[in-house]
Every structure is written in structure tokens, then in C-alpha cells.
Amino acid sequence: MTTYVISVPGTFTGDAGQQTQDELARALRPADPHHTHMGNEEDLDVLTVNDDGTFTVRVTVDAASGPEAEREARRYAEAALDSVGLDEGSAPLGPAVVTGIDFGD
């Protein structure tokens, strides 16, 4: 297994205030990229929200391949969004991509 850092872009189509964003960041925390060597060096936040309502979720995933990691990250992001009451209509996601691979020390 390899640890991948995966980025999943999305867009809030309605109001996703600071409280919702904070709850989403907490829901994503177990897969926070700061727990990886690369995440600490690059200062990768688990959730970045832009002024225009677009956002990026960055999570770590242990997987056997990049495509498997991308699928798992997307499922993880969807579950976190669902846990704070956001569905595909209120926060559609774009394609997940490998941001990096953490080989450790």
C-alpha cells in the first residue's frame, strides 16, 4: 500500500457558511494531509474554500494504485459532505486527482 494525497475540487452552489465549512473540515480531519511528510512541507489544508464558492478537499488515502486512491478519496469527500447536509446538488464534486505520493522518511 502507498499513501496518496488526493485533491477533489468542488463548488458550493448555495450558502455554505463558516459553520458548515468548519463542520466539513472536522468531518475530513481523519484523512488530513498534514499527517503526511508532504502535507507538512507543502502546508496542505484538508479544505480550502475560495471567495467564489469553489473549494478543494485534500485527503490522504492508502491504496494499491492511483486510480483506487482517487475513487476512495471521492467516496470519502462525498461522505463528509453528506454528513454536514450537503448533497451532489448543493456541492457537486469534480474529478479527483493525485496531488502527491508520500513515501515517508
C-alpha positions in Angstrom: 0.0 0.0 0.0 1.1 3.5 -0.8 -0.2 6.7 0.9 -1.5 9.2 -1.7 -2.6 12.8 -1.2 -5.7 13.3 -3.4 -7.3 16.6 -4.3 -11.1 16.7 -5.0 -12.4 20.0 -6.3 -16.0 21.1 -5.9 -18.4 24.1 -5.9 -20.9 25.2 -3.2 -24.0 26.1 -5.3 -25.7 27.7 -2.3 -24.8 29.2 1.0 -22.1 27.2 2.8 -21.3 29.5 5.7 -18.4 29.3 8.0 -20.1 26.9 10.4 -20.8 24.4 7.6 -17.2 24.8 6.4 -15.8 24.2 9.9 -18.1 21.1 10.3 -16.9 19.8 6.9 -13.2 20.3 7.8 -13.8 18.4 11.1 -15.5 15.5 9.1 -12.5 15.3 6.9 -9.9 15.6 9.6 -9.1 11.9 10.0 -7.7 12.0 6.4 -5.9 15.3 6.8 -2.8 15.6 4.6 -0.9 17.3 7.4 -0.4 13.8 8.8 2.0 13.1 5.9 5.5 14.3 5.3 4.5 16.0 2.1 1.4 17.7 3.7 3.6 19.2 6.4 6.2 20.5 3.9 3.6 21.9 1.5 1.2 23.1 4.2 -1.7 21.3 2.5 -5.0 22.0 4.2 -7.8 19.4 4.3 -10.3 22.0 3.0 -9.6 25.2 1.0 -12.6 27.5 0.1 -12.3 30.3 -2.4 -14.4 33.5 -2.4 -16.3 32.3 -5.5 -17.7 29.2 -3.7 -15.3 26.7 -5.2 -13.4 24.5 -2.9 -10.8 21.8 -2.8 -10.7 18.8 -0.4 -7.3 17.3 0.1 -7.2 13.9 1.8 -4.7 11.1 2.3 -5.6 7.6 1.2 -3.8 4.3 1.5 -4.3 2.4 -1.7 -2.6 0.0 -4.1 -2.9 2.3 -7.1 -3.6 5.9 -8.0 -7.0 5.2 -9.6 -8.1 3.3 -6.5 -6.9 6.2 -4.3 -8.9 8.7 -6.4 -12.1 6.6 -6.1 -11.6 6.2 -2.3 -10.9 9.9 -1.9 -14.0 10.9 -3.8 -16.2 8.5 -1.7 -14.6 10.0 1.5 -15.3 13.5 0.3 -18.9 12.6 -0.6 -19.5 11.0 2.8 -18.1 14.1 4.6 -20.3 16.4 2.6 -23.3 14.2 3.2 -22.5 14.3 7.0 -22.9 18.1 7.1 -26.1 18.1 5.0 -24.6 18.8 1.5 -25.5 16.6 -1.4 -24.5 16.4 -5.1 -26.8 19.3 -5.9 -25.5 21.7 -3.3 -21.8 20.8 -3.5 -21.0 18.9 -6.8 -17.5 17.5 -7.0 -15.1 17.4 -9.9 -12.7 14.6 -10.7 -10.3 13.5 -8.0 -6.6 13.7 -8.9 -3.4 12.5 -7.3 -1.7 15.6 -5.8 1.3 13.6 -4.4 2.6 10.4 -3.1 4.0 10.2 0.4 6.9 7.7 0.6 7.6 8.7 4.2 11.1 9.1 5.6 
